[in-house]
Amino acid sequence: MKLPVIKNIIDRYSIEELKSAEHQLMEGEALQLEIAGDDEGEQLTHVLAAIWIKEEIQRTGCDASVALRAYTSRVRQSIN
């Protein structure tokens, strides 16, 4: 998971575009968006993170940096 990549795709793509990219990755289809990642698994991680963050922004009205911190906190807690 690379935070600069997630920040970039949050700025570039809508939730609908990201959900389409998620579907493409899950189905093994060619990805129509430019999503950086070492492999399809990392690309999917970036897409899922961006979707969660954008939905959090819509749900709470917070800005992207607050939602990104909430996401990274959530990931850290799941690891511990």
LINWODA-V288860 format. One record per backbone hydrogen bond with DSSP energy under -0.5 kcal/mol. NH is the residue of the N-H (numbers start at 1). CO is the residue of the C=O. Records with the same first field share a line. If there is no record, write none. Layout:
# LINWODA-V288860
NH: CO  CO
This chain:
# LINWODA-V288860
3: 1
5: 2
6: 2
7: 3
8: 4
9: 5
10: 6
11: 7
12: 8
13: 9
18: 14
19: 15
20: 16
21: 17
22: 18
23: 19
24: 20
25: 21
26: 22
27: 23
28: 25
29: 24
35: 33
43: 39
44: 40
45: 41
46: 42
47: 43
48: 44
49: 45
50: 46
51: 47
52: 48
53: 49
54: 50
55: 51
56: 52
57: 53
58: 54
59: 55
60: 56
61: 57
67: 63
68: 64
69: 65
70: 66
71: 67
72: 68
73: 69
74: 70
75: 71
76: 72
77: 73
78: 74
79: 75
80: 76
